[in-house]
Protein backbone atom coordinates (compact mmCIF):
# COMPACT_ATOMS: atom_id res chain seq x y z
CA UNK A 1 0.00 0.00 0.00
CA UNK A 2 1.28 3.48 -0.83
CA UNK A 3 1.99 5.54 2.24
CA UNK A 4 -0.37 8.53 2.25
CA UNK A 5 0.90 10.23 5.40
CA UNK A 6 4.09 11.45 7.07
CA UNK A 7 3.16 10.32 10.56
CA UNK A 8 0.00 9.20 12.37
CA UNK A 9 1.18 10.58 15.72
CA UNK A 10 -0.25 13.74 17.29
CA UNK A 11 2.49 15.98 15.97
CA UNK A 12 2.36 19.03 13.75
CA UNK A 13 4.43 20.94 11.23
CA UNK A 14 4.91 24.68 10.94
CA UNK A 15 3.22 26.09 7.83
CA UNK A 16 3.86 29.84 8.10
CA UNK A 17 6.85 31.98 8.97
CA UNK A 18 4.55 34.50 10.65
CA UNK A 19 3.58 33.56 14.21
CA UNK A 20 0.20 35.24 13.74
CA UNK A 21 -0.58 33.29 10.56
CA UNK A 22 0.61 30.10 12.21
CA UNK A 23 -1.67 30.67 15.20
CA UNK A 24 -4.65 31.08 12.86
CA UNK A 25 -3.93 27.67 11.32
CA UNK A 26 -4.40 25.85 14.63
CA UNK A 27 -7.62 25.65 16.60
CA UNK A 28 -8.96 23.93 19.71
CA UNK A 29 -11.81 21.52 18.85
CA UNK A 30 -14.21 23.43 21.11
CA UNK A 31 -13.89 26.66 19.10
CA UNK A 32 -16.53 25.76 16.43
CA UNK A 33 -19.02 25.02 19.23
CA UNK A 34 -18.30 28.36 20.89
CA UNK A 35 -18.80 30.25 17.63
CA UNK A 36 -21.69 28.42 15.97
CA UNK A 37 -23.94 27.26 18.81
CA UNK A 38 -24.95 30.90 19.57
CA UNK A 39 -25.60 31.38 15.84
CA UNK A 40 -27.81 28.28 15.80
CA UNK A 41 -29.80 29.54 18.80
CA UNK A 42 -30.16 32.96 17.16
CA UNK A 43 -31.58 31.59 13.92
CA UNK A 44 -33.78 29.19 15.87
CA UNK A 45 -35.11 32.15 17.83
CA UNK A 46 -35.84 33.99 14.58
CA UNK A 47 -37.66 30.94 13.25
CA UNK A 48 -40.00 30.79 16.25
CA UNK A 49 -40.50 34.37 17.42
CA UNK A 50 -39.85 36.47 14.31
CA UNK A 51 -41.04 34.28 11.44
CA UNK A 52 -43.47 32.43 13.74
CA UNK A 53 -43.27 29.24 11.73
CA UNK A 54 -45.05 26.09 12.82
CA UNK A 55 -43.20 23.21 14.45
CA UNK A 56 -43.57 21.08 11.31
CA UNK A 57 -42.26 23.83 9.03
CA UNK A 58 -39.25 24.55 11.25
CA UNK A 59 -38.42 20.86 11.60
CA UNK A 60 -38.77 20.25 7.86
CA UNK A 61 -36.49 23.16 6.96
CA UNK A 62 -33.92 22.14 9.58
CA UNK A 63 -33.82 18.61 8.18
CA UNK A 64 -33.50 20.01 4.67
CA UNK A 65 -30.61 22.18 5.83
CA UNK A 66 -28.84 19.15 7.30
CA UNK A 67 -29.40 17.26 4.05
CA UNK A 68 -27.95 20.12 1.99
CA UNK A 69 -24.96 20.23 4.33
CA UNK A 70 -24.15 16.56 3.63
CA UNK A 71 -23.92 17.32 -0.09
CA UNK A 72 -21.93 20.50 0.62
CA UNK A 73 -19.50 18.57 2.81
CA UNK A 74 -18.99 15.93 0.13
CA UNK A 75 -18.55 18.51 -2.63
CA UNK A 76 -16.10 20.68 -0.70
CA UNK A 77 -14.03 17.67 0.33
CA UNK A 78 -13.94 16.07 -3.10
CA UNK A 79 -13.78 18.99 -5.52
CA UNK A 80 -12.08 21.72 -3.46
CA UNK A 81 -9.95 20.07 -0.78
CA UNK A 82 -8.81 17.28 -3.12
CA UNK A 83 -8.47 19.36 -6.27
CA UNK A 84 -5.24 18.39 -8.02
CA UNK A 85 -3.40 21.62 -8.78
CA UNK A 86 -0.78 21.62 -11.51
CA UNK A 87 1.18 24.69 -10.39
CA UNK A 88 3.61 24.88 -7.49
CA UNK A 89 1.60 27.73 -5.97
CA UNK A 90 -1.58 25.66 -6.26
CA UNK A 91 0.09 22.76 -4.50
CA UNK A 92 1.07 25.08 -1.64
CA UNK A 93 -2.51 26.30 -1.33
CA UNK A 94 -3.74 22.69 -1.31
CA UNK A 95 -1.24 21.77 1.40
CA UNK A 96 -2.37 24.68 3.58
CA UNK A 97 -6.07 23.88 3.24
CA UNK A 98 -6.04 20.08 3.32
CA UNK A 99 -2.76 18.44 2.36
CA UNK A 100 -1.27 19.05 5.79
CA UNK A 101 -4.13 17.06 7.32
CA UNK A 102 -3.35 14.05 5.14
CA UNK A 103 0.35 14.28 5.98
CA UNK A 104 -0.35 14.70 9.72
CA UNK A 105 -3.83 13.18 10.20
CA UNK A 106 -3.61 13.00 14.00
CA UNK A 107 -2.62 16.64 14.54
CA UNK A 108 -5.23 17.54 17.16
CA UNK A 109 -5.06 21.27 16.44
CA UNK A 110 -5.78 20.91 12.74
CA UNK A 111 -8.81 18.61 12.77
CA UNK A 112 -11.62 21.16 12.94
CA UNK A 113 -11.97 24.02 10.49
CA UNK A 114 -10.27 27.22 11.76
CA UNK A 115 -12.55 30.28 12.10
CA UNK A 116 -10.38 32.12 9.56
CA UNK A 117 -11.83 29.69 6.99
CA UNK A 118 -15.19 28.65 8.43
CA UNK A 119 -16.55 32.14 9.14
CA UNK A 120 -16.01 33.47 5.58
CA UNK A 121 -17.47 30.23 4.18
CA UNK A 122 -20.48 30.38 6.51
CA UNK A 123 -21.06 34.01 5.55
CA UNK A 124 -20.88 33.17 1.86
CA UNK A 125 -23.30 30.26 2.22
CA UNK A 126 -25.70 32.37 4.28
CA UNK A 127 -25.69 35.07 1.60
CA UNK A 128 -26.44 32.48 -1.11
CA UNK A 129 -29.20 30.81 0.91
CA UNK A 130 -30.68 34.19 1.83
CA UNK A 131 -31.00 34.97 -1.87
CA UNK A 132 -32.68 31.61 -2.49
CA UNK A 133 -35.01 31.34 0.51
CA UNK A 134 -35.53 34.93 1.61
CA UNK A 135 -35.06 36.51 5.04
CA UNK A 136 -37.55 34.27 6.88
CA UNK A 137 -37.22 30.77 5.43
CA UNK A 138 -33.43 31.01 5.56
CA UNK A 139 -33.44 31.03 9.38
CA UNK A 140 -34.58 27.44 10.11
CA UNK A 141 -32.80 26.18 7.01
CA UNK A 142 -29.52 27.69 8.20
CA UNK A 143 -30.05 26.17 11.65
CA UNK A 144 -29.97 22.74 9.98
CA UNK A 145 -27.02 23.68 7.80
CA UNK A 146 -24.96 24.82 10.82
CA UNK A 147 -25.98 21.74 12.82
CA UNK A 148 -24.72 19.62 9.95
CA UNK A 149 -21.45 21.56 9.90
CA UNK A 150 -20.90 21.18 13.65
CA UNK A 151 -21.71 17.47 13.44
CA UNK A 152 -19.10 17.19 10.68
CA UNK A 153 -16.41 19.04 12.64
CA UNK A 154 -17.03 17.16 15.88
CA UNK A 155 -17.24 13.83 14.03
CA UNK A 156 -13.96 14.55 12.27
CA UNK A 157 -12.22 15.19 15.57
CA UNK A 158 -13.82 12.15 17.20
CA UNK A 159 -12.89 9.63 14.50
CA UNK A 160 -9.26 10.69 14.75
CA UNK A 161 -8.92 10.97 18.52
CA UNK A 162 -11.67 9.08 20.36
CA UNK A 163 -11.60 5.40 21.25
CA UNK A 164 -14.90 4.56 19.56
CA UNK A 165 -16.88 1.37 20.26
CA UNK A 166 -20.42 2.31 19.19
CA UNK A 167 -21.28 0.61 15.88
CA UNK A 168 -22.60 3.76 14.21
CA UNK A 169 -19.58 5.90 15.10
CA UNK A 170 -17.19 3.04 14.43
CA UNK A 171 -18.58 2.73 10.89
CA UNK A 172 -17.95 6.45 10.29
CA UNK A 173 -14.46 6.09 11.73
CA UNK A 174 -13.57 3.14 9.50
CA UNK A 175 -14.95 4.96 6.47
CA UNK A 176 -12.80 8.02 7.12
CA UNK A 177 -9.70 6.07 8.15
CA UNK A 178 -9.88 4.24 4.82
CA UNK A 179 -9.91 7.62 3.08
CA UNK A 180 -6.65 8.49 4.84
CA UNK A 181 -4.74 5.24 4.79
CA UNK A 182 -6.22 3.21 1.95
CA UNK A 183 -7.44 5.44 -0.89
CA UNK A 184 -7.71 9.27 -0.66
CA UNK A 185 -9.76 9.27 -3.89
CA UNK A 186 -12.65 7.52 -2.14
CA UNK A 187 -14.65 8.09 1.02
CA UNK A 188 -15.14 11.85 0.88
CA UNK A 189 -18.05 11.87 3.30
CA UNK A 190 -16.92 12.36 6.90
CA UNK A 191 -20.15 12.77 8.84
CA UNK A 192 -22.11 10.59 6.41
CA UNK A 193 -21.14 8.15 3.64
CA UNK A 194 -24.47 8.67 1.83
CA UNK A 195 -23.09 10.62 -1.14
CA UNK A 196 -20.15 8.24 -1.54
CA UNK A 197 -22.69 5.45 -1.95
CA UNK A 198 -24.92 7.44 -4.32
CA UNK A 199 -22.16 8.89 -6.50
CA UNK A 200 -19.92 5.81 -6.48
CA UNK A 201 -16.91 6.88 -4.44
CA UNK A 202 -17.55 4.44 -1.60
CA UNK A 203 -15.17 1.61 -0.75
CA UNK A 204 -16.04 -1.87 -1.94
CA UNK A 205 -17.30 -4.02 0.90
CA UNK A 206 -14.68 -6.69 0.17
CA UNK A 207 -11.74 -4.31 0.21
CA UNK A 208 -9.22 -5.40 2.83
CA UNK A 209 -9.00 -3.54 6.11
CA UNK A 210 -5.71 -5.22 7.05
CA UNK A 211 -3.63 -2.19 6.11
CA UNK A 212 -5.73 0.36 7.97
CA UNK A 213 -4.22 2.26 10.86
CA UNK A 214 -6.90 3.13 13.42
SULHUNOR-V954753 format. One record per run of one state. SS is the DSSP state (H for helix, E for strand, - for the rest). FROM is the first residue (numbers start at 0). TO is the last residue. If there is no record, write none. Layout:
ss:from:to
SS:FROM:TO
SS:FROM:TO
//
This chain:
ss:from:to
-:0:17
H:18:23
-:24:29
H:30:49
-:50:53
H:54:80
-:81:86
H:87:102
-:103:113
H:114:160
-:161:165
H:166:180
-:181:192
H:193:198
-:199:213
//
